[in-house]
Amino acid sequence: MKLLWLAICNIEDKRARAREKERGKPANERKAAPRLVEGQVTTNWKKALAQLALVYPDRIEPHL
């Protein structure tokens, strides 16, 4: 879980830097990706968690 969260934070940091570079430009000229976590809906989380539980049962199952 921690690794997933850290990966998401890393991706969001990169996206935030890209958005910051484009601040002040008209909306139709911006190319940076939107926020990954805040305000977004996470889909297929149960499927991902099930796959992680198969690969890492000793790490995931105690937390289910």
C-alpha positions in Angstrom: 0.0 0.0 0.0 2.8 2.4 0.9 4.6 1.7 -2.4 1.4 2.4 -4.4 0.8 5.6 -2.5 4.4 6.7 -3.0 4.2 6.0 -6.7 1.0 8.0 -7.0 2.7 10.9 -5.1 5.7 10.7 -7.4 3.4 10.9 -10.5 1.4 13.7 -9.0 4.6 15.7 -8.3 5.7 15.4 -11.9 2.3 16.5 -13.1 2.2 19.4 -10.6 5.5 20.7 -12.0 4.2 20.5 -15.5 1.0 22.4 -14.5 3.1 25.0 -12.8 5.2 25.6 -15.9 2.0 26.2 -17.9 0.4 28.5 -15.3 -0.9 31.7 -17.0 -1.3 30.2 -20.4 -4.7 30.1 -22.0 -6.6 26.9 -21.4 -6.5 25.8 -25.0 -2.6 26.0 -25.0 -2.1 23.9 -21.8 -0.9 20.3 -22.4 -0.1 19.2 -18.8 -2.1 16.3 -17.3 -4.7 17.1 -14.7 -4.5 16.0 -11.0 -4.2 12.3 -10.6 -5.7 11.9 -7.1 -7.6 14.9 -5.9 -11.1 15.1 -7.4 -10.6 12.0 -9.5 -12.5 8.7 -9.2 -10.4 5.6 -8.8 -11.7 2.7 -10.8 -11.0 -1.0 -10.6 -9.4 -0.7 -7.2 -10.9 -4.0 -6.0 -9.3 -5.8 -9.0 -5.9 -4.2 -8.4 -6.1 -5.1 -4.7 -7.1 -8.7 -5.5 -4.1 -9.0 -7.9 -1.8 -7.6 -5.2 -3.2 -10.0 -2.7 -2.3 -12.9 -5.0 1.2 -11.7 -5.6 1.9 -10.5 -2.0 -0.4 -12.4 0.2 1.7 -12.0 3.3 1.7 -8.2 2.9 -1.8 -7.5 1.8 -4.1 -10.1 3.5 -3.4 -9.0 7.1 -4.8 -5.6 6.1 -8.0 -6.8 4.4 
